[in-house]
Amino acid sequence: MVKILHKKPSRTGVGWGLVLLSALVYGLTMDRSVSWWDCGEFISTGWKLQVGHPPGAPTYQLLSHLMMLLSGGNLMRVAFWSNMLSVVTAALTVGLLYWIIEMLMPVHDEGDEKADKVHWGAVAGALCYAFCHTAWFSAVESEVYATAMFFCALLVWLMLRWERKGDAKRLVLVGLLLGLGVGVHLMVMLTAPFILFLFVRNKGFKTRRWPQLTLICGLFFVVGLSVYAIVPIRAAANPPINEGNPSTVEAFRAYVKRDQYAKAPLWPRMWREKDSNNWNRWAGSGNGVVANMRYYFTYQLGYMYGRYIVDNFIGRRNDHWRCTVLFVLPLLLALVGIKTMWRRRRSDFWGVGLIFLFGGVILNLYLNHPCYEPRERDYAYVLSFFAVAVWIGVGAEYIGSELNIKKMRWLTALVVVLAPTTMAVGNWTDHDRHNSHAVHDIAMAHLQSCDQGAVLFTYADNDTFPLWYLQQVENQRPDITIYNISIIGIPAFEYLLNGYINTRPVYLSEYAQNRFADMFEGHLRCEGYTWRVLIDTTQVANVEPLQRHVADSVKWHIVRSEYLSPVSRQLIRRWQSNTGHTPTPWLYELKKKE
């Protein structure tokens, strides 16, 4: 028993310990229901294996479907288990990152490899990644990025293991996982330069049978890609959600190539004409070569990438304008790690540098961000932040080893512990969603604002995908037909509107009303969270713009069993106070519990 208690920790044990710690943190802060943006779509398409937006994510869809089966048929737990997939894969990524840093650690005492010595700097690097804003945000909701990063980390780890063991079977597995990873998100392909770099560095092309090995790896890559076959198969079944209907060869080709989206060129940088009013702020006057380069360095590289580095490793102002200043420590450790790796393991520096460049700067150049984006895009660069975490681990270990020589172990421990701890404490409040149900409540309010058999036109993601989730997963208000104008297009919107206006109640969501109100001047009446389209103008309430949500015509049909987050309760109380409606008894009960 004494021997067990005094046994030194192994890298295997520490790695799995980090997995469990990360899973605990992510699990405690995970969203229990649907979240904004694509989450509602991913849960809905995963639950019934439907067709989401191009280019699809069939591998993620199948994995999420398997996780959602753990709900045991309880529809209110489907979203929980879908979110749990991100928790598990994100936690595994942290463990893999720790083992990767250990293999790349240039600070070694004699016999480290044989003794399986744990470098606590590697622990600090892995935890700094675990608690950084972007990784944590993706780990607690049903999005593809946590699972995509798991595939990226697994591919990097496998290649480093192949470099040490020389087992060709690992390369075949790399080919298969690369194909499957593309079925999660195309960002997995950004690891290809690192894979090729390690293959060339170890003179894999000089192996006698390298042509056969390359062919086999290519075949397994195609086998991994074959998961895409479920997209046209399910599209041919015509499910309720069937974006792009890629059931034919031509439609499937357009779906995979994302033809429905605008393609950003590499040049000019200021390419989208509708953004011209915003260019001057970043580029000054004109749109020539100098203005384009100024726009690139200030807005695209600076604001849309450099700012995200700052947010993750220096400090990020949240909605309450708080900033954890000690976040600067992780970036300082990364700079030390870059210098250390450059001096002591130059080849490994270039390997990690490829991950950083292709996951960050080069990707930023390729994306050619328009001005402005509808949402933050930091998730696109998470692979770059993964590389920064490697350098943090190396830097923390270097400082630790140097200070240990001077008998300052307490300061070493402080540096190693302080970096991830300040990140965890500073980011916890902003990323804790375990008690947040506002998205679910607002979506329910939209559906319950509509009469029986209504047609509801929505616009963009946030007022559509949560509603899809409620209908497709929780089976709420299936009598309502929902059309997303962003997907079906303006001509189809006008055609459907003319067809339904005399036969069914027709409503616009808040976003749709904001975008198309001019088409219905004098024919819109605010009802709850929606706007009803009326032919008889005498039925339209005389509502001032700032008071439209508190008109006498407003109705709120939240069911008694519906959970209400504090934000949603505040909205209901404000509505009832302004309209003079008496609060319902169960709302008083909620107030007493608070």
C-alpha positions in Angstrom: 0.0 0.0 0.0 2.9 2.4 0.9 4.5 1.6 -2.5 1.3 2.5 -4.3 1.0 5.8 -2.5 4.6 6.7 -3.3 4.5 5.6 -6.9 5.5 8.3 -9.3 2.8 9.4 -11.8 3.1 8.1 -15.3 2.4 10.0 -18.5 -0.4 7.6 -19.3 -2.0 8.2 -15.9 -1.6 11.9 -16.0 -3.0 12.0 -19.6 -6.1 10.2 -18.6 -6.4 12.3 -15.5 -6.5 15.4 -17.7 -9.2 13.8 -19.8 -11.3 13.2 -16.7 -10.7 16.7 -15.3 -11.6 18.3 -18.6 -14.7 16.1 -19.0 -15.8 17.1 -15.4 -15.3 20.9 -16.1 -17.0 20.7 -19.5 -19.8 18.5 -18.2 -20.6 20.8 -15.3 -20.7 23.8 -17.7 -22.4 22.1 -20.6 -25.6 23.5 -22.1 -28.5 21.2 -21.2 -30.6 22.0 -24.2 -30.3 23.7 -27.6 -27.9 26.6 -28.3 -27.7 29.4 -30.9 -26.5 29.1 -34.5 -26.1 25.7 -36.0 -26.6 23.6 -32.9 -30.4 23.2 -33.3 -29.8 22.0 -36.9 -27.1 19.5 -35.9 -29.2 18.0 -33.2 -32.2 17.8 -35.5 -30.3 16.3 -38.4 -28.4 13.9 -36.2 -31.5 12.7 -34.4 -33.4 11.7 -37.6 -30.4 11.5 -39.9 -31.5 14.4 -42.1 -29.6 16.6 -44.5 -28.1 19.8 -43.0 -26.3 22.7 -44.7 -23.5 22.1 -47.2 -21.0 20.5 -47.2 -22.5 18.2 -44.6 -21.0 16.5 -41.6 -21.9 12.8 -42.0 -19.3 11.4 -39.5 -20.3 13.9 -36.9 -23.9 13.1 -37.6 -23.5 9.4 -37.1 -21.5 9.9 -33.9 -24.0 12.3 -32.5 -26.8 9.9 -33.4 -25.1 7.1 -31.4 -24.7 9.5 -28.4 -28.4 10.6 -28.6 -29.5 7.0 -28.4 -28.4 7.1 -24.8 -31.4 9.3 -24.1 -33.5 6.1 -24.0 -36.3 7.6 -25.9 -36.7 10.6 -23.6 -37.0 13.5 -26.1 -36.1 16.1 -23.5 -32.7 14.4 -23.0 -31.7 14.1 -26.7 -30.0 17.6 -26.8 -28.2 16.7 -23.5 -26.6 13.7 -25.0 -25.9 15.4 -28.3 -24.0 18.1 -26.4 -22.2 15.4 -24.4 -20.4 14.3 -27.6 -18.6 17.6 -27.6 -17.7 17.2 -24.0 -16.2 13.7 -24.5 -14.3 14.6 -27.7 -13.0 17.9 -26.3 -11.8 16.1 -23.1 -10.0 13.4 -25.2 -8.3 16.2 -27.2 -6.9 17.6 -24.0 -5.4 14.3 -23.1 -3.9 13.8 -26.6 -2.5 17.3 -26.4 -0.7 16.5 -23.2 0.9 13.3 -24.8 1.8 15.3 -27.9 3.6 18.0 -25.8 5.5 15.3 -23.9 6.7 13.8 -27.2 7.8 17.2 -28.4 9.3 18.4 -25.1 12.9 19.7 -25.8 13.6 20.0 -22.1 14.7 16.5 -21.0 16.7 15.2 -18.1 18.9 12.2 -18.9 16.8 9.0 -19.1 13.4 10.8 -19.3 12.0 8.6 -22.0 12.9 5.4 -20.3 11.7 6.6 -16.9 8.4 7.9 -18.3 9.0 11.1 -16.4 6.0 13.5 -16.3 6.8 17.1 -17.3 4.4 19.4 -15.5 4.9 22.1 -18.1 3.1 19.7 -20.5 0.2 19.5 -18.1 0.0 23.4 -17.9 0.0 23.6 -21.7 -2.8 21.1 -22.1 -4.9 22.8 -19.4 -4.3 26.2 -21.0 -5.9 24.8 -24.2 -8.7 23.2 -22.2 -9.6 26.5 -20.5 -9.1 28.9 -23.4 -12.2 30.6 -24.7 -12.5 29.0 -28.1 -12.0 25.4 -27.0 -14.3 25.7 -24.0 -17.0 27.4 -26.0 -17.1 24.5 -28.5 -16.9 21.8 -25.9 -20.3 22.6 -24.3 -22.6 22.6 -27.3 -23.6 20.5 -30.3 -21.2 21.9 -32.8 -18.6 20.1 -35.0 -15.5 21.8 -33.8 -14.7 19.9 -30.6 -15.0 16.6 -32.5 -13.0 17.9 -35.5 -10.2 18.9 -33.1 -10.3 15.4 -31.6 -9.6 14.0 -35.0 -6.8 16.6 -35.6 -5.1 15.8 -32.2 -5.4 12.1 -32.9 -3.8 12.4 -36.3 -0.9 14.5 -34.9 -0.4 12.0 -32.0 -0.5 9.0 -34.4 2.1 10.5 -36.7 4.5 11.2 -33.7 4.0 7.7 -32.5 4.7 6.4 -36.0 7.9 8.4 -36.0 9.0 6.7 -32.8 7.8 3.2 -33.5 8.0 3.0 -37.3 4.9 0.9 -37.6 3.4 1.3 -41.1 0.0 0.3 -39.9 -0.3 3.6 -38.1 0.0 5.4 -41.5 -2.9 3.4 -42.8 -4.9 4.4 -39.8 -3.9 8.0 -40.4 -5.3 7.7 -43.9 -8.6 6.3 -42.7 -9.0 8.9 -39.9 -8.2 11.7 -42.3 -11.1 10.7 -44.5 -13.4 10.2 -41.6 -12.4 13.5 -40.1 -13.3 15.4 -43.3 -16.8 14.0 -42.6 -16.8 16.1 -39.4 -15.2 19.3 -40.8 -12.8 20.2 -43.5 -10.5 21.8 -40.9 -9.1 18.2 -40.3 -7.4 18.5 -43.7 -5.2 21.3 -42.2 -3.2 18.6 -40.5 -2.1 17.3 -43.9 1.0 19.6 -44.1 2.2 18.3 -40.7 1.6 14.7 -41.7 3.6 15.2 -44.9 6.3 17.0 -43.0 6.8 14.1 -40.6 6.7 11.6 -43.4 9.5 13.4 -45.4 11.5 14.1 -42.2 11.7 10.5 -41.4 12.5 9.6 -45.1 9.4 7.5 -45.4 9.6 8.0 -49.2 12.9 6.0 -49.1 11.2 2.9 -47.8 11.3 0.2 -50.4 7.6 -0.3 -50.4 6.5 3.4 -50.0 4.6 3.4 -53.4 2.4 0.5 -52.2 2.1 2.1 -48.7 1.0 5.4 -50.2 -1.6 3.7 -52.4 -3.0 1.7 -49.4 -3.2 4.9 -47.3 -5.0 6.7 -50.2 -7.5 3.8 -50.5 -8.2 4.0 -46.8 -8.6 7.7 -47.1 -11.3 7.1 -49.7 -12.9 4.5 -47.4 -13.1 7.2 -44.7 -14.7 9.6 -47.2 -17.3 6.9 -48.1 -19.3 8.0 -45.1 -20.6 10.8 -47.3 -22.7 8.2 -49.1 -25.4 8.7 -46.4 -26.0 12.3 -47.6 -27.5 11.4 -51.0 -29.1 8.3 -49.6 -31.0 10.2 -46.9 -31.7 13.1 -49.3 -33.5 10.6 -51.7 -35.8 9.7 -48.8 -36.9 13.4 -48.7 -36.7 14.0 -45.0 -38.3 17.2 -43.5 -34.9 18.9 -43.3 -33.3 18.4 -46.7 -31.1 21.4 -47.5 -30.0 21.5 -51.1 -31.7 18.1 -51.7 -28.4 16.4 -52.9 -30.2 13.3 -54.1 -28.7 13.5 -57.7 -25.1 13.4 -58.8 -25.1 17.0 -59.9 -26.9 18.2 -56.8 -24.6 16.2 -54.6 -21.5 17.7 -56.4 -22.9 21.3 -55.8 -23.7 20.4 -52.2 -20.1 19.2 -51.4 -18.6 22.1 -53.3 -20.8 24.6 -51.3 -22.0 26.2 -54.5 -24.8 28.0 -52.7 -22.3 30.2 -50.8 -20.4 33.1 -52.2 -16.8 32.2 -53.0 -14.2 34.6 -51.6 -11.3 35.2 -54.0 -7.7 35.4 -52.7 -7.6 38.9 -54.3 -8.8 41.5 -53.9 -9.2 41.5 -50.2 -12.1 43.9 -50.3 -14.2 41.8 -52.6 -17.8 42.0 -51.4 -19.4 45.1 -52.8 -22.1 45.4 -50.2 -19.4 45.9 -47.5 -18.1 49.0 -49.3 -19.6 51.4 -46.6 -17.5 49.6 -43.9 -14.2 49.4 -45.8 -13.1 53.0 -45.0 -12.8 52.3 -41.3 -10.1 49.7 -42.0 -8.6 50.6 -45.3 -9.0 54.4 -45.6 -10.1 55.9 -48.9 -9.9 54.0 -52.2 -9.8 50.3 -53.0 -6.5 49.9 -54.7 -3.5 47.6 -53.8 -2.4 49.8 -50.9 -6.0 50.0 -49.5 -6.4 46.2 -49.9 -3.2 45.5 -48.1 -4.1 47.9 -45.3 -7.5 46.2 -45.0 -5.9 42.8 -44.8 -3.4 43.7 -42.1 -5.8 45.7 -40.0 -9.2 44.0 -40.3 -8.6 40.4 -41.6 -5.3 39.5 -40.0 -5.5 41.8 -37.0 -9.2 42.0 -36.0 -10.3 38.6 -37.4 -7.3 36.6 -36.2 -4.9 38.5 -33.9 -7.8 39.6 -31.7 -8.7 35.9 -31.2 -5.1 35.1 -30.1 -5.5 38.0 -27.5 -8.9 36.8 -26.4 -7.6 33.3 -25.7 -4.2 33.8 -24.3 -4.0 37.4 -22.9 -7.5 38.4 -21.8 -11.0 38.7 -23.1 -13.6 41.3 -22.2 -16.9 39.6 -21.6 -20.4 41.0 -21.7 -19.9 42.6 -18.3 -16.6 44.3 -19.4 -14.5 42.3 -17.1 -11.0 41.2 -18.1 -8.7 38.7 -16.4 -5.4 40.5 -16.8 -3.3 37.5 -15.7 -4.3 35.8 -18.9 -1.2 37.4 -20.4 0.9 34.7 -18.7 -0.1 32.0 -21.1 1.1 34.0 -24.1 4.4 34.9 -22.4 4.9 31.2 -21.8 4.2 30.5 -25.5 6.8 33.0 -26.5 9.4 31.3 -24.2 8.3 28.0 -25.7 8.8 29.2 -29.3 12.4 30.4 -28.5 13.2 27.2 -26.6 12.0 24.9 -29.4 13.7 27.0 -32.0 17.1 26.7 -30.1 16.8 23.1 -29.0 14.6 21.1 -31.4 14.5 23.2 -34.6 12.8 20.4 -36.7 10.0 20.1 -34.2 9.6 23.8 -34.2 8.8 23.7 -37.9 6.4 20.9 -37.4 4.4 22.8 -34.8 4.8 26.0 -36.9 3.1 24.3 -39.8 0.1 23.5 -37.6 0.1 27.1 -36.4 0.4 28.7 -39.8 -2.1 26.5 -41.7 -4.5 26.6 -38.8 -4.2 30.4 -38.5 -2.4 32.8 -40.8 -2.8 30.8 -44.0 -6.4 29.9 -43.2 -7.1 33.5 -42.6 -5.6 34.4 -46.0 -7.7 31.8 -47.7 -11.0 32.7 -45.9 -10.7 36.4 -46.9 -13.2 37.6 -44.4 -15.8 40.0 -45.6 -16.5 43.1 -43.5 -18.3 42.4 -41.3 -19.1 38.8 -40.3 -22.5 37.9 -38.7 -20.8 36.1 -35.8 -17.3 35.6 -34.3 -15.2 33.2 -36.3 -12.6 32.3 -33.7 -13.7 28.6 -33.9 -12.2 28.4 -37.4 -8.7 29.0 -35.9 -8.8 26.6 -33.0 -6.1 24.4 -34.6 -3.8 27.4 -34.4 -4.6 27.8 -30.7 -3.8 24.1 -30.3 -0.2 24.8 -31.6 0.1 27.8 -29.2 -0.8 25.4 -26.3 2.1 23.2 -27.4 4.5 26.2 -27.1 3.0 27.1 -23.7 3.8 23.6 -22.4 7.4 23.8 -23.7 7.8 27.3 -22.3 6.4 26.4 -18.8 8.7 23.4 -18.6 11.8 25.4 -19.7 11.1 28.0 -17.0 10.5 25.2 -14.5 13.8 23.5 -15.3 15.8 26.7 -15.2 14.3 27.8 -11.9 14.8 24.4 -10.3 18.5 24.7 -10.8 18.3 27.8 -8.6 16.3 26.0 -5.9 13.1 28.0 -6.6 10.7 25.2 -6.9 7.9 27.2 -5.3 8.1 29.8 -8.1 8.2 27.0 -10.7 5.0 25.5 -9.3 3.4 28.9 -9.1 4.0 29.6 -12.8 2.8 26.2 -13.9 -0.3 26.3 -11.8 -1.2 30.0 -12.2 -1.5 30.1 -16.1 -4.3 27.5 -16.5 -5.9 28.4 -13.1 -6.4 32.0 -14.0 -7.9 31.0 -17.4 -10.2 28.5 -15.7 -11.4 31.0 -13.1 -11.7 33.9 -15.5 -13.6 32.0 -18.2 -15.9 29.9 -16.0 -18.7 32.4 -15.7 -18.8 33.2 -19.4 -18.9 29.5 -20.3 -21.1 28.0 -17.7 -24.4 27.2 -19.5 -25.7 24.5 -17.3 -28.6 26.7 -16.2 -29.2 28.6 -19.4 -32.4 27.8 -21.3 -33.1 31.1 -22.9 -32.6 29.7 -26.5 -35.1 26.9 -25.8 -37.6 29.4 -24.2 -37.4 32.0 -27.0 -37.9 29.3 -29.6 -40.9 27.9 -27.7 -42.3 31.4 -27.5 -42.1 31.8 -31.3 -44.0 28.6 -31.9 -46.6 29.3 -29.2 -47.2 32.8 -30.6 -48.7 31.2 -33.7 -52.3 29.9 -34.2 -53.1 26.3 -35.0 -51.9 25.3 -38.5 -49.9 28.4 -39.1 -47.1 29.1 -41.6 -44.1 30.8 -40.1 -41.4 32.4 -42.2 -38.1 32.9 -40.5 -34.8 34.5 -41.6 -31.2 33.3 -40.9 -30.1 30.8 -38.4 -30.9 31.9 -34.8 -34.7 32.1 -35.3 -34.8 28.9 -37.4 -32.6 26.1 -36.1 -33.9 26.2 -32.5 -37.5 26.0 -33.9 -36.5 23.0 -36.1 -35.1 21.4 -32.9 -38.3 21.8 -31.0 -40.4 20.3 -33.9 -38.0 17.6 -35.1 -36.8 16.4 -31.7 -39.2 17.4 -28.9 -42.2 17.1 -31.3 -43.5 20.6 -30.2 -46.2 22.3 -32.4 -45.8 20.0 -35.5 -48.9 21.7 -36.9 -46.7 24.8 -37.9 -44.9 24.8 -41.2 -41.6 26.7 -41.0 -39.8 28.2 -44.1 -36.4 29.8 -43.8 -36.3 32.6 -46.4 -32.5 32.5 -46.4 -32.6 29.0 -47.7 -35.7 29.0 -50.0 -34.9 32.4 -51.5 -37.0 35.6 -52.1 -38.9 34.3 -55.2 -40.0 31.1 -53.4 -41.0 33.2 -50.3 -43.3 35.4 -52.4 -44.8 32.4 -54.2 -45.5 30.5 -50.9 -46.8 33.7 -49.3 -49.4 34.2 -52.1 -50.4 30.5 -51.8 -51.0 30.5 -48.0 -52.3 34.0 -47.3 -55.9 33.1 -47.8 -55.8 29.6 -46.5 -53.7 29.5 -43.3 -52.5 31.9 -40.7 -49.2 33.4 -41.9 -46.5 34.8 -39.5 -43.1 36.4 -39.8 -40.4 35.9 -37.2 -38.7 38.9 -35.6 -35.7 38.7 -38.0 -38.0 38.2 -41.0 -40.1 41.2 -40.0 -36.9 43.3 -39.6 -35.8 42.3 -43.1 -39.1 42.4 -45.0 -41.4 44.8 -43.1 -41.5 47.2 -46.1 -43.3 44.5 -48.1 -46.2 44.5 -45.6 -46.6 48.1 -44.5 -49.9 48.4 -42.7 -50.5 44.6 -42.7 -48.5 43.3 -39.8 -49.7 42.8 -36.2 -47.4 41.8 -33.4 -48.5 38.6 -31.7 -46.1 37.4 -29.0 -42.6 36.9 -30.6 -44.0 36.9 -34.1 -45.8 39.2 -36.6 -49.0 38.1 -38.2 -49.6 39.0 -41.8 -53.2 40.4 -42.3 -55.1 41.3 -45.4 -57.7 43.4 -43.5 -55.8 46.5 -42.4 -58.4 47.3 -39.8 -57.2 44.3 -37.7 -53.7 45.8 -37.5 -52.9 47.2 -34.0 -51.7 50.7 -33.9 -48.3 49.9 -32.3 -45.5 52.4 -31.9 -42.1 50.9 -33.0 -40.6 50.9 -29.5 -43.7 49.4 -27.9 -44.6 46.7 -30.5 -43.8 43.9 -28.1 -46.1 45.2 -25.4 -49.2 45.9 -27.5 -52.6 44.7 -26.2 -52.6 42.2 -29.1 -49.6 40.4 -27.7 -50.2 36.9 -26.5 -47.9 34.5 -24.6 -48.6 30.8 -24.6 -45.8 29.3 -22.5 -46.9 25.9 -21.2 -46.8 25.3 -17.5 -44.2 22.5 -17.8 -41.8 24.7 -19.7 -38.6 25.6 -17.9 -37.9 29.3 -17.9 -34.4 30.7 -17.5 -34.0 33.9 -15.5 -33.7 35.9 -18.7 -37.0 34.4 -20.0 -38.8 35.1 -16.7 -37.6 38.7 -16.8 -39.0 39.1 -20.4 -42.4 37.7 -19.3 -42.6 39.9 -16.3 -41.8 43.0 -18.3 -44.4 42.0 -20.9 -47.1 41.4 -18.3 -46.2 44.7 -16.5 -46.4 46.8 -19.6 -49.6 45.2 -20.9 -51.4 45.2 -17.6 -51.9 41.4 -17.7 -52.0 39.7 -14.3 -49.0 37.4 -13.8 -50.0 33.7 -13.7 -49.9 31.9 -10.4 -47.1 29.6 -11.5 -45.0 32.6 -12.3 -45.4 33.8 -8.7 -44.3 30.4 -7.6 -41.1 30.7 -9.6 -40.5 34.1 -8.1 -40.8 32.7 -4.6 -38.3 29.9 -5.4 -35.8 32.5 -6.6 
